[in-house]
Amino acid sequence: MCSSPPNEWGKAPLEPGDFYKSPEGYLVFTEQYHLKRGYCCKSGCKHCPYGFNVKTGKIKKSEP
C-alpha cells in the first residue's frame, strides 16, 4: 500500500514506479499503480493486472 499521505482529493500522490513516460510523452500507469488503486477502470490500460479485454468488455482474471 502507498505510504504517502492522501492529498485534498483523498488520493495518494504518484510515486516512483507508478508510471513512466512513453516515447510520445504520455504517462503510462504501471501494474504497481493499478494494484494500488485496487480496481479495474475498464479503459484497456496497457499494464492492466485485471485482464480487461476492450473488445469483449470482460475481465479475464478475477480481481486480486
C-alpha positions, 0 to 999 in steps of 0.5 A, spaced: 500 500 500 502 507 498 505 510 504 504 517 502 499 521 505 492 522 501 492 529 498 485 534 498 482 529 493 483 523 498 488 520 493 495 518 494 500 522 490 504 518 484 510 515 486 516 512 483 514 506 479 507 508 478 508 510 471 513 512 466 513 516 460 512 513 453 516 515 447 510 520 445 510 523 452 504 520 455 504 517 462 503 510 462 500 507 469 504 501 471 501 494 474 504 497 481 499 503 480 493 499 478 494 494 484 494 500 488 488 503 486 485 496 487 480 496 481 479 495 474 477 502 470 475 498 464 479 503 459 484 497 456 490 500 460 496 497 457 499 494 464 492 492 466 493 486 472 485 485 471 485 482 464 480 487 461 479 485 454 476 492 450 473 488 445 469 483 449 468 488 455 470 482 460 475 481 465 479 475 464 482 474 471 478 475 477 480 481 481 486 480 486 
